[in-house]
């Protein structure tokens, strides 16, 4: 399904891919590797709806990691980047200062 989602996204069929994002996220549960793959895929697409979904995934991943670890820092960077790309520059700056 990740391959099918990638096909939708790279061909610009975002609206068709977003329901699949929800399915993949639900089926991933707390599997960090699956959540990470999905967040990275969505983050690579220059489109606000996909960036919003990627941001939600990065936040979920951040919540699964122990604060201060390398994996947490990767997730925090994804959150900050997602906030910036979705236009929430003030929150991105705030988190960057805290981090």
Buried (B, 14 or more C-beta within 10 A) or exposed (E): EEEEBBEBBEEEEBEBBBEBBEEBBEEBEEEBEBBBBBBEBBBEBEBEBBBBBBBBBBBBBBEBBEEEEEBBBBBBBBBBBBBBBBEBEEBBEEBBEEE
